[in-house]
């Protein structure tokens, strides 16, 4: 399994909770996803997600978007584009961001005859139509991909090799949901997960030279190979020497590259990743502590428990009761 797929798998992305929005210039709203947006009746359940990632798919028109407090970082997005807010920051959207914003949660309307919740807001000017949804994920602050994404992430579904099927499928699902056809929300939920993966891939491919971070590490051949090996076999008794031989570098050269790009030496990274896998198993399975210890490469439950408590500040059983 490649490292990016493994990290996104453990993030346990789940899409759902959709609404259809129509805005007419001039308009400006401030919005941030809260638990109330994921109540029953607002779309497919997001499950026990600890973090929400809102996104907006633009069907017609254009608007500006800015994360609150990020001066000079306005984006203009138009038809065929998706903009995601990876850290679920409060963000402004509108035809004119200098206007006094209204709260997005105050203008959501329930469906009249099935289908999506909706928003219709603004003046008498140019229209903007979009589908808004949310992705749920687990432990975003510890996830090496999600935690290093920018405040706003834009994907143009009209571009790239997968553009046509993404655009046509998303448009079809959005239209089907709008008329209340059963099952369409599930299609839209799954597609939103794929959109996020595609957005992350394209963001990683477009990173400039000299960029650091986990995704930048995937572009460096030796570090990428090391990450792939660690993710493929987390139970192996790895040493830096072993890993260096596998990728074709000395232990010091490999350690230096890992520290420069992903911020930690390879064995520290492996220890952290084992704890992320353990947390996911504790939250989403009924496996015993001994079984989880074996899954993540520990010889004993006691050794695993010590490592987990050091990483999370609580013993595994205690953490499971609070996060299950």
BALOBA-1460 file (C-alpha; in Angstrom, 3 decimals):
// residues 324
<rec num="1" residu="x" x="0.000" y="0.000" z="0.000"/>
<rec num="2" residu="x" x="1.347" y="3.453" z="-0.881"/>
<rec num="3" residu="x" x="1.819" y="5.888" z="1.982"/>
<rec num="4" residu="x" x="-0.737" y="8.466" z="0.813"/>
<rec num="5" residu="x" x="-3.495" y="5.874" z="0.444"/>
<rec num="6" residu="x" x="-2.662" y="4.443" z="3.853"/>
<rec num="7" residu="x" x="-2.787" y="7.818" z="5.587"/>
<rec num="8" residu="x" x="-6.097" y="8.715" z="3.952"/>
<rec num="9" residu="x" x="-7.518" y="5.283" z="4.813"/>
<rec num="10" residu="x" x="-6.721" y="5.801" z="8.495"/>
<rec num="11" residu="x" x="-8.273" y="9.277" z="8.306"/>
<rec num="12" residu="x" x="-11.522" y="7.368" z="7.619"/>
<rec num="13" residu="x" x="-13.050" y="9.925" z="5.267"/>
<rec num="14" residu="x" x="-16.832" y="9.909" z="5.149"/>
<rec num="15" residu="x" x="-18.840" y="12.259" z="2.959"/>
<rec num="16" residu="x" x="-22.304" y="13.557" z="3.566"/>
<rec num="17" residu="x" x="-24.585" y="16.384" z="4.669"/>
<rec num="18" residu="x" x="-25.397" y="18.331" z="1.544"/>
<rec num="19" residu="x" x="-27.274" y="21.451" z="0.594"/>
<rec num="20" residu="x" x="-27.986" y="23.312" z="-2.616"/>
<rec num="21" residu="x" x="-27.211" y="27.041" z="-2.484"/>
<rec num="22" residu="x" x="-28.239" y="29.925" z="-4.729"/>
<rec num="23" residu="x" x="-26.814" y="33.387" z="-4.141"/>
<rec num="24" residu="x" x="-27.485" y="36.630" z="-5.968"/>
<rec num="25" residu="x" x="-25.119" y="39.589" z="-5.947"/>
<rec num="26" residu="x" x="-24.480" y="41.400" z="-3.741"/>
<rec num="27" residu="x" x="-24.005" y="38.828" z="-0.989"/>
<rec num="28" residu="x" x="-21.562" y="37.792" z="1.734"/>
<rec num="29" residu="x" x="-21.836" y="35.042" z="4.340"/>
<rec num="30" residu="x" x="-19.646" y="33.765" z="7.172"/>
<rec num="31" residu="x" x="-19.770" y="30.057" z="7.848"/>
<rec num="32" residu="x" x="-18.119" y="27.249" z="9.765"/>
<rec num="33" residu="x" x="-19.289" y="23.655" z="10.064"/>
<rec num="34" residu="x" x="-20.750" y="22.735" z="13.441"/>
<rec num="35" residu="x" x="-22.257" y="19.504" z="14.799"/>
<rec num="36" residu="x" x="-25.744" y="20.892" z="14.195"/>
<rec num="37" residu="x" x="-25.072" y="20.755" z="10.446"/>
<rec num="38" residu="x" x="-24.692" y="16.982" z="10.714"/>
<rec num="39" residu="x" x="-27.971" y="16.267" z="12.457"/>
<rec num="40" residu="x" x="-30.199" y="13.464" z="11.133"/>
<rec num="41" residu="x" x="-32.080" y="14.552" z="8.031"/>
<rec num="42" residu="x" x="-29.288" y="16.685" z="6.589"/>
<rec num="43" residu="x" x="-27.826" y="13.844" z="4.516"/>
<rec num="44" residu="x" x="-25.795" y="10.636" z="4.908"/>
<rec num="45" residu="x" x="-24.430" y="10.162" z="8.407"/>
<rec num="46" residu="x" x="-20.809" y="11.121" z="8.948"/>
<rec num="47" residu="x" x="-20.301" y="8.619" z="11.757"/>
<rec num="48" residu="x" x="-18.021" y="9.321" z="14.722"/>
<rec num="49" residu="x" x="-15.951" y="11.943" z="12.894"/>
<rec num="50" residu="x" x="-13.844" y="14.145" z="15.131"/>
<rec num="51" residu="x" x="-13.170" y="16.697" z="12.394"/>
<rec num="52" residu="x" x="-15.252" y="18.119" z="9.554"/>
<rec num="53" residu="x" x="-14.002" y="19.462" z="6.218"/>
<rec num="54" residu="x" x="-16.508" y="21.637" z="4.341"/>
<rec num="55" residu="x" x="-16.388" y="21.963" z="0.575"/>
<rec num="56" residu="x" x="-18.273" y="23.915" z="-2.077"/>
<rec num="57" residu="x" x="-18.746" y="22.737" z="-5.678"/>
<rec num="58" residu="x" x="-19.611" y="25.623" z="-8.002"/>
<rec num="59" residu="x" x="-22.168" y="24.916" z="-10.710"/>
<rec num="60" residu="x" x="-22.747" y="28.447" z="-12.030"/>
<rec num="61" residu="x" x="-21.289" y="31.908" z="-11.423"/>
<rec num="62" residu="x" x="-18.329" y="32.766" z="-9.236"/>
<rec num="63" residu="x" x="-17.537" y="34.098" z="-5.777"/>
<rec num="64" residu="x" x="-14.672" y="35.036" z="-3.514"/>
<rec num="65" residu="x" x="-13.678" y="33.062" z="-0.442"/>
<rec num="66" residu="x" x="-11.339" y="33.928" z="2.432"/>
<rec num="67" residu="x" x="-10.459" y="32.183" z="5.671"/>
<rec num="68" residu="x" x="-11.107" y="34.549" z="8.544"/>
<rec num="69" residu="x" x="-7.885" y="36.260" z="9.607"/>
<rec num="70" residu="x" x="-5.998" y="35.344" z="6.416"/>
<rec num="71" residu="x" x="-5.657" y="38.837" z="4.914"/>
<rec num="72" residu="x" x="-4.671" y="38.955" z="1.266"/>
<rec num="73" residu="x" x="-5.498" y="35.285" z="0.749"/>
<rec num="74" residu="x" x="-8.780" y="35.664" z="-1.163"/>
<rec num="75" residu="x" x="-9.570" y="33.067" z="-3.807"/>
<rec num="76" residu="x" x="-11.979" y="33.546" z="-6.688"/>
<rec num="77" residu="x" x="-13.651" y="30.290" z="-7.678"/>
<rec num="78" residu="x" x="-15.922" y="29.606" z="-10.618"/>
<rec num="79" residu="x" x="-17.886" y="26.898" z="-12.454"/>
<rec num="80" residu="x" x="-16.417" y="23.411" z="-12.316"/>
<rec num="81" residu="x" x="-14.244" y="24.189" z="-9.298"/>
<rec num="82" residu="x" x="-14.368" y="22.760" z="-5.797"/>
<rec num="83" residu="x" x="-12.946" y="24.680" z="-2.851"/>
<rec num="84" residu="x" x="-12.280" y="22.824" z="0.408"/>
<rec num="85" residu="x" x="-11.564" y="24.221" z="3.884"/>
<rec num="86" residu="x" x="-9.311" y="21.465" z="5.328"/>
<rec num="87" residu="x" x="-9.102" y="22.865" z="8.873"/>
<rec num="88" residu="x" x="-12.766" y="23.861" z="9.118"/>
<rec num="89" residu="x" x="-11.858" y="27.492" z="9.745"/>
<rec num="90" residu="x" x="-14.475" y="30.216" z="9.821"/>
<rec num="91" residu="x" x="-14.571" y="31.467" z="6.238"/>
<rec num="92" residu="x" x="-16.207" y="34.279" z="4.300"/>
<rec num="93" residu="x" x="-17.818" y="33.738" z="0.905"/>
<rec num="94" residu="x" x="-19.486" y="36.266" z="-1.319"/>
<rec num="95" residu="x" x="-19.656" y="38.445" z="-4.373"/>
<rec num="96" residu="x" x="-18.081" y="41.202" z="-2.243"/>
<rec num="97" residu="x" x="-16.196" y="40.288" z="0.930"/>
<rec num="98" residu="x" x="-16.250" y="43.890" z="2.158"/>
<rec num="99" residu="x" x="-19.965" y="43.548" z="2.927"/>
<rec num="100" residu="x" x="-21.168" y="42.761" z="6.436"/>
<rec num="101" residu="x" x="-21.617" y="38.982" z="6.386"/>
<rec num="102" residu="x" x="-24.662" y="37.068" z="7.528"/>
<rec num="103" residu="x" x="-24.243" y="33.724" z="9.270"/>
<rec num="104" residu="x" x="-24.590" y="30.817" z="6.873"/>
<rec num="105" residu="x" x="-26.390" y="28.738" z="9.501"/>
<rec num="106" residu="x" x="-29.148" y="31.376" z="9.718"/>
<rec num="107" residu="x" x="-30.204" y="31.030" z="6.082"/>
<rec num="108" residu="x" x="-30.397" y="27.231" z="5.654"/>
<rec num="109" residu="x" x="-33.888" y="26.108" z="4.651"/>
<rec num="110" residu="x" x="-35.300" y="22.556" z="5.041"/>
<rec num="111" residu="x" x="-36.457" y="20.701" z="1.917"/>
<rec num="112" residu="x" x="-40.102" y="21.086" z="0.961"/>
<rec num="113" residu="x" x="-40.575" y="17.882" z="-1.020"/>
<rec num="114" residu="x" x="-37.536" y="15.739" z="-0.238"/>
<rec num="115" residu="x" x="-34.122" y="16.357" z="-1.715"/>
<rec num="116" residu="x" x="-31.555" y="18.735" z="-0.322"/>
<rec num="117" residu="x" x="-31.634" y="21.421" z="2.312"/>
<rec num="118" residu="x" x="-31.159" y="24.740" z="0.556"/>
<rec num="119" residu="x" x="-29.981" y="28.318" z="0.757"/>
<rec num="120" residu="x" x="-31.347" y="31.205" z="-1.340"/>
<rec num="121" residu="x" x="-29.866" y="34.551" z="-0.421"/>
<rec num="122" residu="x" x="-28.698" y="37.912" z="-1.728"/>
<rec num="123" residu="x" x="-29.851" y="40.775" z="-3.906"/>
<rec num="124" residu="x" x="-30.985" y="40.988" z="-7.526"/>
<rec num="125" residu="x" x="-27.666" y="40.624" z="-9.317"/>
<rec num="126" residu="x" x="-25.665" y="37.861" z="-10.936"/>
<rec num="127" residu="x" x="-26.474" y="34.354" z="-9.639"/>
<rec num="128" residu="x" x="-24.082" y="31.823" z="-8.154"/>
<rec num="129" residu="x" x="-25.191" y="28.211" z="-7.683"/>
<rec num="130" residu="x" x="-23.283" y="25.580" z="-5.726"/>
<rec num="131" residu="x" x="-23.540" y="22.278" z="-3.872"/>
<rec num="132" residu="x" x="-22.085" y="22.344" z="-0.350"/>
<rec num="133" residu="x" x="-21.030" y="19.263" z="1.554"/>
<rec num="134" residu="x" x="-18.858" y="18.115" z="4.410"/>
<rec num="135" residu="x" x="-16.313" y="15.355" z="4.824"/>
<rec num="136" residu="x" x="-15.851" y="13.777" z="8.209"/>
<rec num="137" residu="x" x="-12.478" y="12.406" z="9.260"/>
<rec num="138" residu="x" x="-10.732" y="11.152" z="12.371"/>
<rec num="139" residu="x" x="-7.886" y="12.833" z="14.270"/>
<rec num="140" residu="x" x="-7.100" y="15.458" z="11.651"/>
<rec num="141" residu="x" x="-4.665" y="17.251" z="13.943"/>
<rec num="142" residu="x" x="-2.465" y="14.136" z="14.048"/>
<rec num="143" residu="x" x="-2.927" y="13.066" z="10.456"/>
<rec num="144" residu="x" x="0.266" y="13.849" z="8.487"/>
<rec num="145" residu="x" x="-1.689" y="14.801" z="5.354"/>
<rec num="146" residu="x" x="-4.669" y="16.773" z="6.650"/>
<rec num="147" residu="x" x="-2.728" y="18.648" z="9.316"/>
<rec num="148" residu="x" x="-0.315" y="20.075" z="6.704"/>
<rec num="149" residu="x" x="-2.848" y="21.166" z="4.071"/>
<rec num="150" residu="x" x="-3.337" y="24.909" z="3.439"/>
<rec num="151" residu="x" x="-6.374" y="26.814" z="4.802"/>
<rec num="152" residu="x" x="-8.064" y="26.635" z="1.377"/>
<rec num="153" residu="x" x="-7.644" y="23.907" z="-1.221"/>
<rec num="154" residu="x" x="-8.984" y="24.388" z="-4.739"/>
<rec num="155" residu="x" x="-9.651" y="21.662" z="-7.305"/>
<rec num="156" residu="x" x="-10.732" y="22.348" z="-10.871"/>
<rec num="157" residu="x" x="-12.651" y="19.259" z="-11.935"/>
<rec num="158" residu="x" x="-12.535" y="20.465" z="-15.546"/>
<rec num="159" residu="x" x="-8.791" y="19.804" z="-15.653"/>
<rec num="160" residu="x" x="-6.707" y="16.644" z="-15.447"/>
<rec num="161" residu="x" x="-7.149" y="13.083" z="-16.657"/>
<rec num="162" residu="x" x="-10.040" y="12.309" z="-14.325"/>
<rec num="163" residu="x" x="-11.843" y="15.586" z="-15.047"/>
<rec num="164" residu="x" x="-14.668" y="14.357" z="-17.232"/>
<rec num="165" residu="x" x="-15.892" y="11.503" z="-15.038"/>
<rec num="166" residu="x" x="-15.571" y="13.600" z="-11.866"/>
<rec num="167" residu="x" x="-17.467" y="16.515" z="-13.399"/>
<rec num="168" residu="x" x="-20.193" y="14.467" z="-15.053"/>
<rec num="169" residu="x" x="-20.749" y="12.157" z="-12.081"/>
<rec num="170" residu="x" x="-20.854" y="14.960" z="-9.531"/>
<rec num="171" residu="x" x="-23.180" y="17.036" z="-11.692"/>
<rec num="172" residu="x" x="-25.460" y="14.053" z="-12.254"/>
<rec num="173" residu="x" x="-25.591" y="13.173" z="-8.559"/>
<rec num="174" residu="x" x="-26.256" y="16.798" z="-7.600"/>
<rec num="175" residu="x" x="-29.155" y="17.035" z="-10.037"/>
<rec num="176" residu="x" x="-30.597" y="13.707" z="-8.882"/>
<rec num="177" residu="x" x="-30.435" y="14.724" z="-5.223"/>
<rec num="178" residu="x" x="-32.067" y="18.066" z="-6.018"/>
<rec num="179" residu="x" x="-35.181" y="16.276" z="-7.270"/>
<rec num="180" residu="x" x="-35.218" y="13.849" z="-4.361"/>
<rec num="181" residu="x" x="-34.292" y="10.605" z="-6.111"/>
<rec num="182" residu="x" x="-33.476" y="7.932" z="-3.487"/>
<rec num="183" residu="x" x="-29.865" y="6.799" z="-3.274"/>
<rec num="184" residu="x" x="-28.359" y="9.846" z="-4.933"/>
<rec num="185" residu="x" x="-27.043" y="11.283" z="-1.660"/>
<rec num="186" residu="x" x="-24.983" y="8.131" z="-1.169"/>
<rec num="187" residu="x" x="-23.460" y="8.561" z="-4.630"/>
<rec num="188" residu="x" x="-22.667" y="12.185" z="-3.843"/>
<rec num="189" residu="x" x="-21.146" y="11.180" z="-0.498"/>
<rec num="190" residu="x" x="-18.752" y="8.688" z="-2.078"/>
<rec num="191" residu="x" x="-17.844" y="11.095" z="-4.851"/>
<rec num="192" residu="x" x="-17.016" y="13.821" z="-2.330"/>
<rec num="193" residu="x" x="-14.458" y="11.468" z="-0.767"/>
<rec num="194" residu="x" x="-12.884" y="10.914" z="-4.190"/>
<rec num="195" residu="x" x="-12.843" y="14.664" z="-4.825"/>
<rec num="196" residu="x" x="-10.858" y="15.215" z="-1.656"/>
<rec num="197" residu="x" x="-8.302" y="12.553" z="-2.579"/>
<rec num="198" residu="x" x="-7.927" y="14.063" z="-6.059"/>
<rec num="199" residu="x" x="-7.501" y="17.550" z="-4.587"/>
<rec num="200" residu="x" x="-4.747" y="16.322" z="-2.242"/>
<rec num="201" residu="x" x="-2.967" y="14.523" z="-5.090"/>
<rec num="202" residu="x" x="-2.972" y="17.583" z="-7.310"/>
<rec num="203" residu="x" x="-1.865" y="19.830" z="-4.458"/>
<rec num="204" residu="x" x="1.078" y="17.507" z="-3.790"/>
<rec num="205" residu="x" x="2.031" y="17.430" z="-7.471"/>
<rec num="206" residu="x" x="2.029" y="21.228" z="-7.666"/>
<rec num="207" residu="x" x="4.172" y="21.886" z="-4.575"/>
<rec num="208" residu="x" x="7.117" y="24.151" z="-5.421"/>
<rec num="209" residu="x" x="10.716" y="23.039" z="-5.132"/>
<rec num="210" residu="x" x="12.086" y="23.498" z="-1.632"/>
<rec num="211" residu="x" x="8.704" y="22.963" z="0.029"/>
<rec num="212" residu="x" x="8.787" y="20.876" z="3.203"/>
<rec num="213" residu="x" x="6.133" y="18.739" z="4.855"/>
<rec num="214" residu="x" x="4.788" y="15.223" z="4.572"/>
<rec num="215" residu="x" x="3.384" y="15.665" z="1.069"/>
<rec num="216" residu="x" x="6.666" y="17.183" z="-0.096"/>
<rec num="217" residu="x" x="8.345" y="14.040" z="1.211"/>
<rec num="218" residu="x" x="6.356" y="11.998" z="-1.301"/>
<rec num="219" residu="x" x="8.093" y="13.892" z="-4.109"/>
<rec num="220" residu="x" x="11.594" y="13.073" z="-2.865"/>
<rec num="221" residu="x" x="12.408" y="9.568" z="-4.203"/>
<rec num="222" residu="x" x="14.323" y="8.257" z="-1.173"/>
<rec num="223" residu="x" x="11.936" y="9.613" z="1.445"/>
<rec num="224" residu="x" x="8.923" y="8.462" z="-0.573"/>
<rec num="225" residu="x" x="10.394" y="4.951" z="-0.814"/>
<rec num="226" residu="x" x="11.115" y="4.910" z="2.923"/>
<rec num="227" residu="x" x="7.575" y="6.018" z="3.776"/>
<rec num="228" residu="x" x="6.106" y="3.387" z="1.459"/>
<rec num="229" residu="x" x="8.177" y="0.642" z="3.113"/>
<rec num="230" residu="x" x="7.216" y="1.731" z="6.626"/>
<rec num="231" residu="x" x="3.530" y="1.901" z="5.767"/>
<rec num="232" residu="x" x="3.633" y="-1.433" z="3.986"/>
<rec num="233" residu="x" x="5.037" y="-3.287" z="7.002"/>
<rec num="234" residu="x" x="4.602" y="-1.428" z="10.285"/>
<rec num="235" residu="x" x="5.170" y="-4.556" z="12.383"/>
<rec num="236" residu="x" x="8.691" y="-5.187" z="11.068"/>
<rec num="237" residu="x" x="11.516" y="-4.506" z="13.521"/>
<rec num="238" residu="x" x="12.870" y="-1.669" z="11.431"/>
<rec num="239" residu="x" x="16.167" y="0.066" z="12.082"/>
<rec num="240" residu="x" x="17.485" y="3.098" z="10.238"/>
<rec num="241" residu="x" x="20.255" y="0.892" z="8.845"/>
<rec num="242" residu="x" x="17.720" y="-1.578" z="7.435"/>
<rec num="243" residu="x" x="15.619" y="1.186" z="5.934"/>
<rec num="244" residu="x" x="18.660" y="2.911" z="4.469"/>
<rec num="245" residu="x" x="19.804" y="-0.290" z="2.768"/>
<rec num="246" residu="x" x="16.316" y="-0.816" z="1.325"/>
<rec num="247" residu="x" x="16.180" y="2.664" z="-0.223"/>
<rec num="248" residu="x" x="19.876" y="2.930" z="-1.157"/>
<rec num="249" residu="x" x="21.097" y="5.599" z="1.273"/>
<rec num="250" residu="x" x="23.278" y="5.676" z="4.352"/>
<rec num="251" residu="x" x="21.430" y="5.890" z="7.659"/>
<rec num="252" residu="x" x="22.639" y="9.457" z="8.239"/>
<rec num="253" residu="x" x="21.670" y="10.642" z="4.767"/>
<rec num="254" residu="x" x="18.199" y="9.113" z="5.073"/>
<rec num="255" residu="x" x="17.685" y="10.548" z="8.555"/>
<rec num="256" residu="x" x="18.774" y="14.007" z="7.370"/>
<rec num="257" residu="x" x="16.330" y="13.943" z="4.455"/>
<rec num="258" residu="x" x="13.449" y="12.771" z="6.637"/>
<rec num="259" residu="x" x="14.110" y="15.446" z="9.244"/>
<rec num="260" residu="x" x="14.360" y="18.170" z="6.584"/>
<rec num="261" residu="x" x="11.193" y="17.163" z="4.740"/>
<rec num="262" residu="x" x="8.807" y="15.551" z="7.226"/>
<rec num="263" residu="x" x="10.230" y="16.989" z="10.431"/>
<rec num="264" residu="x" x="11.218" y="13.793" z="12.264"/>
<rec num="265" residu="x" x="13.687" y="10.899" z="11.864"/>
<rec num="266" residu="x" x="12.249" y="7.771" z="10.227"/>
<rec num="267" residu="x" x="11.961" y="5.727" z="13.428"/>
<rec num="268" residu="x" x="10.133" y="8.551" z="15.183"/>
<rec num="269" residu="x" x="7.776" y="8.743" z="12.245"/>
<rec num="270" residu="x" x="7.139" y="5.000" z="12.441"/>
<rec num="271" residu="x" x="6.415" y="5.182" z="16.176"/>
<rec num="272" residu="x" x="3.957" y="8.056" z="15.627"/>
<rec num="273" residu="x" x="2.235" y="6.231" z="12.791"/>
<rec num="274" residu="x" x="1.860" y="3.065" z="14.846"/>
<rec num="275" residu="x" x="0.028" y="5.122" z="17.449"/>
<rec num="276" residu="x" x="-2.309" y="6.557" z="14.801"/>
<rec num="277" residu="x" x="-3.168" y="3.057" z="13.633"/>
<rec num="278" residu="x" x="-3.706" y="1.993" z="17.251"/>
<rec num="279" residu="x" x="-6.052" y="4.923" z="17.893"/>
<rec num="280" residu="x" x="-8.066" y="4.049" z="14.802"/>
<rec num="281" residu="x" x="-8.385" y="0.425" z="15.917"/>
<rec num="282" residu="x" x="-9.385" y="1.449" z="19.430"/>
<rec num="283" residu="x" x="-12.053" y="3.791" z="18.105"/>
<rec num="284" residu="x" x="-13.538" y="1.682" z="15.318"/>
<rec num="285" residu="x" x="-13.073" y="-1.980" z="16.350"/>
<rec num="286" residu="x" x="-13.650" y="-4.223" z="19.336"/>
<rec num="287" residu="x" x="-10.151" y="-5.722" z="19.110"/>
<rec num="288" residu="x" x="-8.479" y="-6.372" z="22.457"/>
<rec num="289" residu="x" x="-5.472" y="-4.370" z="23.584"/>
<rec num="290" residu="x" x="-3.274" y="-7.401" z="23.042"/>
<rec num="291" residu="x" x="-4.550" y="-7.770" z="19.481"/>
<rec num="292" residu="x" x="-3.981" y="-4.096" z="18.721"/>
<rec num="293" residu="x" x="-0.507" y="-4.272" z="20.220"/>
<rec num="294" residu="x" x="0.321" y="-7.092" z="17.810"/>
<rec num="295" residu="x" x="-1.209" y="-5.240" z="14.833"/>
<rec num="296" residu="x" x="1.035" y="-2.217" z="15.394"/>
<rec num="297" residu="x" x="4.205" y="-4.172" z="16.092"/>
<rec num="298" residu="x" x="4.551" y="-4.403" z="19.876"/>
<rec num="299" residu="x" x="5.659" y="-7.605" z="21.591"/>
<rec num="300" residu="x" x="3.520" y="-7.052" z="24.648"/>
<rec num="301" residu="x" x="0.388" y="-5.265" z="25.740"/>
<rec num="302" residu="x" x="2.361" y="-3.530" z="28.494"/>
<rec num="303" residu="x" x="4.902" y="-2.045" z="26.051"/>
<rec num="304" residu="x" x="2.102" y="-0.913" z="23.767"/>
<rec num="305" residu="x" x="0.182" y="0.681" z="26.632"/>
<rec num="306" residu="x" x="3.244" y="2.636" z="27.761"/>
<rec num="307" residu="x" x="3.867" y="3.945" z="24.254"/>
<rec num="308" residu="x" x="0.211" y="4.848" z="23.741"/>
<rec num="309" residu="x" x="-0.046" y="6.723" z="27.039"/>
<rec num="310" residu="x" x="3.104" y="8.673" z="26.183"/>
<rec num="311" residu="x" x="1.609" y="9.672" z="22.819"/>
<rec num="312" residu="x" x="-1.972" y="10.426" z="23.877"/>
<rec num="313" residu="x" x="-1.719" y="11.158" z="27.589"/>
<rec num="314" residu="x" x="-4.065" y="8.339" z="28.573"/>
<rec num="315" residu="x" x="-3.932" y="4.567" z="28.762"/>
<rec num="316" residu="x" x="-5.486" y="2.788" z="25.740"/>
<rec num="317" residu="x" x="-8.521" y="1.480" z="27.648"/>
<rec num="318" residu="x" x="-9.233" y="4.916" z="29.130"/>
<rec num="319" residu="x" x="-8.787" y="6.606" z="25.749"/>
<rec num="320" residu="x" x="-11.127" y="4.095" z="24.092"/>
<rec num="321" residu="x" x="-13.911" y="4.811" z="26.602"/>
<rec num="322" residu="x" x="-13.635" y="8.540" z="25.910"/>
<rec num="323" residu="x" x="-13.318" y="8.305" z="22.114"/>
<rec num="324" residu="x" x="-15.342" y="5.271" z="21.123"/>
